[in-house]
Amino acid sequence: MTRQLLAALSLILMTCCAAPDGSATTKAVCDELRADLPSWSSHDTAQSRAEGARFVTTFGAVCP
């Protein structure tokens, strides 16, 4: 994923999570994103590991 895509994704998700208890939309988005959480391989490049770590950090910040 590119940095711009991750930034856009985090903005969208943070907006969805504005309600204190979340919403059905937030739950649906987070459920879909959960399926895209990165897996790690010894063949990953430093860039792909960094991008995956940013995705996991963003996911953890916006999804319960």
N, C-alpha and C positions, 0 to 999 in steps of 0.2 A: 504494500500500500504506500501511496505517496504521502508526504507530510501534509499536503493540502487536503487530501481526502480524510486523513485522520483528524485534522482541525475542523473540517466541516462536520464530520461525524460527531465529534465531541460537542460542538455547538448545538447540533440538533438534539442530541441526547440530553444535554444539560437543560435545554429548554423544555423537553418532555418531562423532566424530573422536577419541575418547579413546584409541583404540589408536594406537601410534606410526606404524604403517604403514597406517592406515586399514582399512576393511573393505569387503566387497562392498556392504553397506547404504550406507555413506558414498559409495562410488563411484556407486551407483544414484541416490541423492538428489542428488548434485552434478551428475550427467549431466542429470537432469530440470531442475534449477535453471538450468543453463547455457542451456537453451532460453528461459528467462524473463529473461535479462539484458536490462536496458533498452536501448532505442535512443534516440537524442536527436533532437529536432526544434527548429527555431527557434520553434515555437509552444508549446513546453513552458512551464509556469508555473514560477516560482521554487520553489514547493512540490514540484512533480513532479520537478524537477531534483535537489532536496535528497533526496527519497525514493529516487530512482534511484541517487544517489551513495552513500547508506547501504546500499542493497542490494548494490552493487558492492563496497563495503568489507567487508561481512559475508561475501559470497561469497568474496572473496579471502582472508579470514582462516580460513575453514573448508574450502575446497575446494582441492585441489592443482592 
